[in-house]
Amino acid sequence: MNIAYFKDMDSLYVEISPENPAQAWEAHEGIVLNLSEDGRVVGIEIEKASLATNLDILKIGGFPGQVEVIDKNQSGSTH
């Protein structure tokens, strides 16, 4: 899973699966779900992210408690 903020487009993207989406569905104004061919959500786009969220508190990681990192190349480890 990856999270990216594209400042020039003011768009926040959460990539759930690194697949090319087959279709997109606007679930709500400015919230777009990218779907695989079989209907799974593979990404979520938030348009005008600076207006919809507080980007000042955008952090990657830093979650409370233990976070399990899953890597298909290695056995799971806990950080």
C-alpha positions in Angstrom: 0.0 0.0 0.0 1.3 3.4 -0.9 0.1 7.0 -0.2 1.1 9.9 -2.4 0.3 13.6 -2.4 0.5 15.3 -5.8 0.9 19.0 -4.8 0.5 20.3 -8.4 -2.9 18.6 -8.7 -3.8 18.9 -5.0 -4.6 15.2 -5.0 -4.1 12.5 -2.4 -3.9 9.0 -3.7 -4.0 5.8 -1.6 -2.8 2.8 -3.7 -4.2 -0.3 -2.2 -2.9 -2.7 -4.9 -0.4 -1.9 -7.6 -2.8 -2.8 -10.4 -3.9 -0.6 -13.3 -7.6 0.2 -12.6 -10.1 -1.0 -15.1 -12.7 1.6 -14.1 -13.2 4.5 -11.7 -16.3 5.4 -9.7 -16.9 8.7 -8.0 -18.3 7.6 -4.7 -18.8 11.2 -3.5 -17.8 14.6 -5.0 -14.0 14.6 -5.2 -13.7 11.0 -3.9 -12.8 8.5 -6.7 -12.5 4.8 -6.2 -10.4 3.0 -8.7 -11.6 -0.5 -9.3 -10.0 -3.7 -10.8 -11.7 -5.6 -13.6 -13.4 -7.8 -11.0 -14.6 -4.9 -8.9 -12.0 -4.7 -6.1 -10.9 -1.3 -4.9 -7.3 -0.8 -6.0 -6.9 2.9 -5.2 -8.7 5.9 -3.7 -8.2 9.4 -4.9 -9.1 12.5 -2.9 -9.3 15.5 -5.2 -8.8 19.0 -3.8 -7.1 17.2 -0.8 -6.0 20.4 0.9 -9.7 21.5 1.2 -11.0 18.1 2.2 -8.3 17.2 4.7 -5.7 18.7 7.0 -2.5 18.0 5.2 -0.5 19.5 8.0 -1.0 16.3 10.0 -0.4 13.9 7.1 2.1 11.3 8.4 3.3 8.0 7.0 3.6 5.6 9.9 3.7 6.7 13.5 0.7 4.6 14.3 0.1 3.8 18.0 0.9 0.3 19.1 2.7 -2.4 17.0 2.5 -2.3 13.3 3.1 -5.5 11.3 5.0 -5.0 8.1 4.1 -7.6 5.5 6.7 -8.1 2.8 6.2 -11.0 0.3 9.9 -11.2 -0.1 10.5 -11.9 3.6 8.6 -13.3 6.5 6.4 -10.8 8.3 8.2 -8.6 10.9 6.8 -6.4 13.6 8.0 -2.8 14.1 
